[in-house]
Amino acid sequence: QVQLVESGGGLVQAGGSLRLPCECSGKISNFNAMSWYRQAPGKQRELVATITSGGSTNYVDSVKGRFTISRDNAKNTMYLQMNSLKPEDTAVYYCYAYRSGPLRFWGQGTQVTVSS
């Protein structure tokens, strides 16, 4: 069973940066796509960014220009670099991986809190 483990969350002031790694127990090169989602209190889970096996990326409009998703197949790790953080970025951030079949995997989440 594949496991995804997020880390790197914490408390940061507005304008600051965080980098979230998502470590996979298996080969991430086997996934068609990997994504970061987030869920703020009282809100639905939101897709933040996606990276495909070919390296194509997509972002929700609210994070474009501030967040960067990347993957290191050699380390079996995906990252979310978050810059210029805003209080509205406060949420639990989840790692997600998809493989045709379909097979879907979620991490347990990491809390990001941005203070004003």
N, C-alpha and C positions, 0 to 999 in steps of 0.2 A: 504494500500500500504506500503510495506516494504521500509524503508529508511536506507541507510548506510552512516555514517558520519566519515570521516577520520580526524585526527588531528595529531599534533606532528611534522609536518614538520618545516623546518627552514634552517638557514645557519650554517654550521659547517665546521671546518677545516679538511683537509685530516688526516685520522687516528682516527678521533673522532667517536662518537656513537650517534644514535638517536633511539627512540622507537616510532613507529607509531601505535596508536590504531585505530580500526575501530569499531565504536559502531553501533549496529543494533537496530531498533525500534521493531523488533520481535524476536522470539526465534531462535538463530543460530543453535540450535540442530535440527531444521527442514531442514537445508540445507545438501545436499549430500557432498558438498565441498565448500570451500572458498579459495580465492586466492588474491594475490597482483600482480598487473601489474604496469608497469611504462612506461612513454613515454617521451623521451628526444626531444628537439627541432629538427625538421626536420627528425625524425625517427619514425618508426612504434611502436605501443604499444607492449610491450614485457611482457610475463609471467615471473614473478620473482619467485614466490613460491606458493605452494598449500598445503592445509591441508584438509583431508577428515573427514567425521563424525566419522570415526573409529580412527582418530589420525595419519594416515599415512601422511608423508610429502614428498614433492619433491621440488627441487630447480634448477634454471638455473645454469649452470656450473660457470658462472662468479661471483656468490655470495655464492657458497658452502663454508662452513667453516667460513663465515663472518656474514651471516644473519640467523635468526631463526624465523620461523613462529609458532604461537601458538594460542590457542583459550581458552576462559574462558566461558563455557556455562552458568554459574551462573550469569555472568555479561553481557552476550550477546555481547561479545566483542572479536574481533580477533586482534592479535598484529603482528608487524614485528619489531624485534630487529635487528638493523643494526650496526655492529661493523666494525672497520678498514675501514671506508668509504674512497672512492676514488673519485677524480673529475669525473670520468666516471659514477658514481652512480647518478650524478645530473639528475633529472627528476621530472615530476609530478607522484606521486604514487597514484594508484587507488585500492580501495577495490572492490572485486567482489564476488558474492554469487550465487550458482547454486542449484536448486532443480528440481528433475525429474518432467516432465510435458510437455516441460521444462519451467522453470521459471528462469530468469536471472536478477540480480540486480547489479547496479553499484553505487559507491559513486561519489562524485563530485571532488575528488582528493585533494592532499596536495603537495605543492612544497618542494622538498629537493634540496638544493644547497650545494655542497661540494667544498670548495676553496682549491687551491693548496698552 
